Amino acid sequence: MTTRSTELLRVVHHRPGVTRADAARLLGVGTGAATELVTKLSRASLLVQAPAAPSGSRGRPTTVLLPHPEGPLVLAVAITHEAWRIDVVELGGATAATRSGRHAATGWDEVRAAVAAAIAEIISRYGDRPRAVGVSVPGTVSRTLRLDASTAGWHDVDLTELWPHAGVFVAGNDATLAATAESHRGAAANASVAVHLRIEAGLGGAVVENGRPVIGARGAAGEFGHMPFGDPSIRCPCGASGCWGTAVDGTALARFLGEPAPRDPVTYARRVIAAAAPGSTEMIAVRSVAAALGRGVAGLVNGLDADLVTLGGLGVDLLAAAPDAIEEAYRDGLMLIHRDSPPPVLPAALGDEEGPIAGAAEQAWTALLPHLT
């Protein structure tokens, strides 16, 4: 088949249920060429045609294009500090099945064994239909697919051991993948240059330009939490001092409240934010952390000239609890050229669990589609 076949699959993936006529228009081909492409892809068990829902207007019935019921699948894997999840994802983004488990305070060997066993079970159920895997992890991923997650204690981990025989294997940082998903299917879908920030046990993010994340020379771009926007007297687990991530997560709230570093900083932070009544010590702590977030966002907008910033993870909680503290620090830190029309700072449309795994699925499908035609 041809590159145009791949483009048609890409159209169906990004616009599930697209009509054959609209697909032909988007590809810039005539009706006859579109029919030929659809026929080839149908014979290859990649697409099927179905009648569209009745519109009430006269004329020939419209045909829509859908993924083949026996077509290829990708596995989207999201591994966090506390849990893992695997989605079986069809062309178009629909989830056919899900597996999940928890592993709080568990070493990498145990996590790998649990995830690999779940992948093996999925493959035994679906046979040769799973063709690719995308993995989201809370750390940096090298071009050789090795993970370093300092806050979890996972160093130089070979991610390909999760599925050694995968036809296509891609992986990325959870915040980067969440940013990719947000740009394709979320709040940043219409932005030309978007910054996404995700706060969990630390802070990560990504710059997405025209739908493509900036990865960096070593796969470590977007580690905004390790920019020196924080207290220089605080040592980060990464080895540096003054990292921004240490000023905006659950550990920052604990320090402000005079409590020990929490074992689960995300759960701890959400508990503090929920208890933050106006004028309380908790609210003062929350507003301090929110202001640190706003100042850093301003620095990124100044440096990157983004036209939109989205917040995920605890960023959503802080934006809801202390929007004025974030806004005041953000505007105060902006250069004059940005102040008349500040780029909006918005909560991510995709939730904490959905963003990274949706991004992993998108990355897997992007890598797989050229191999199908």
Secondary structure, DSSP 8 states (H G I E B T S, - for coil): --HHHHHHHHHHHHSTT-BHHHHHHHHT--HHHHHHHHHHHHHTTSEEEEE----S-SSS--EEEEE-TTS-EEEEEEE-SSEEEEEEEETTS-EEEEEEEE-TT--HHHHHHHHHHHHHHHHHHHTT-EEEEEEEESSEE-TT-EEEETTTTEEEEEGGGGSTT-SEEEEEEHHHHHHHHHHHHSTTTT-SEEEEEEESSSEEEEEEETTEE---TTS-TT-GGGSS-S-TTSB-TTS-BS-GGGGTSHHHHHHHTT----SSHHHHHHHHHHT--TTSHHHHHHHHHHHHHHHHHHHHHHHH--SEEEEEEHHHHHHHH-HHHHHHHHHHHS-HHHHSS---EEE-SS-TTHHHHHHHHHHHHHHHHHHH-
